[in-house]
Amino acid sequence: MGEYEQLSIRCLVTKTIPRLLHILVDGIKSVGIHNGIVRINFMRLDTEGKDEVVLQLALPQSQAQSVAKALNSIAR
């Protein structure tokens, strides 16, 4: 993955809130739905202009519309 290390994060439900993670992305590579889970793969361009997936957001399908509305409201 070039100069970037692969990052794998697993969060379990705990009484503490995990540290906020910030990742700059260049776009969305793919979106899929399986077993009621929406997975959005975000990509970043490497130094050679090739895209690489750097983050996968997984959320319940029931929440997808509210997330899409929120993103749409800031795109105007």
C-alpha positions as CSV (number, residue, x, y, z in Angstrom):
1,M,0.0,0.0,0.0
2,G,2.8,2.4,-0.7
3,E,3.9,4.6,2.2
4,Y,0.7,4.0,4.1
5,E,0.3,1.1,6.5
6,Q,-2.9,-0.9,6.4
7,L,-5.1,0.1,9.3
8,S,-7.5,-2.4,10.8
9,I,-9.8,-1.2,13.6
10,R,-12.3,-3.2,15.6
11,C,-14.5,-1.5,18.1
12,L,-16.5,-3.5,20.7
13,V,-19.4,-2.0,22.5
14,T,-17.9,-0.7,25.8
15,K,-18.7,1.9,28.4
16,T,-16.1,4.2,27.0
17,I,-16.2,6.1,23.7
18,P,-13.3,5.2,21.3
19,R,-11.0,7.9,20.0
20,L,-12.3,9.7,16.9
21,L,-10.6,8.6,13.7
22,H,-10.0,11.1,10.8
23,I,-9.1,9.8,7.4
24,L,-8.9,12.0,4.3
25,V,-10.4,10.2,1.2
26,D,-10.6,11.1,-2.5
27,G,-13.9,9.4,-3.2
28,I,-16.1,6.3,-2.9
29,K,-14.9,3.2,-4.7
30,S,-18.0,1.0,-4.1
31,V,-21.2,0.5,-2.1
32,G,-22.8,-2.8,-1.3
33,I,-25.6,-4.2,0.8
34,H,-25.5,-7.7,2.3
35,N,-27.5,-9.1,5.2
36,G,-28.9,-5.7,6.0
37,I,-25.5,-4.0,6.3
38,V,-24.5,-1.3,3.9
39,R,-20.7,-1.2,3.3
40,I,-19.2,1.9,1.7
41,N,-15.6,1.6,0.5
42,F,-13.7,4.9,0.5
43,M,-10.6,5.3,-1.6
44,R,-7.6,7.5,-1.9
45,L,-5.3,8.0,-4.9
46,D,-1.7,6.9,-4.3
47,T,1.3,8.7,-5.7
48,E,1.0,6.9,-9.1
49,G,-2.7,7.9,-9.4
50,K,-4.1,4.4,-8.6
51,D,-7.0,4.2,-6.2
52,E,-6.8,2.1,-3.0
53,V,-9.4,1.4,-0.5
54,V,-8.5,3.1,2.8
55,L,-11.7,2.8,4.8
56,Q,-14.8,0.8,4.9
57,L,-17.9,2.3,6.6
58,A,-20.5,-0.3,7.7
59,L,-23.9,0.7,8.9
60,P,-27.3,-0.8,9.3
61,Q,-29.4,-0.5,6.1
62,S,-32.1,1.2,8.2
63,Q,-29.7,4.1,8.8
64,A,-28.5,4.5,5.2
65,Q,-31.2,7.0,4.2
66,S,-30.5,9.4,7.1
67,V,-26.8,9.2,6.3
68,A,-27.4,9.9,2.6
69,K,-29.7,12.9,3.5
70,A,-27.0,14.3,5.8
71,L,-24.3,14.0,3.2
72,N,-26.6,15.5,0.5
73,S,-27.4,18.5,2.7
74,I,-23.7,19.5,2.9
75,A,-23.1,19.0,-0.8
76,R,-25.2,21.9,-1.8
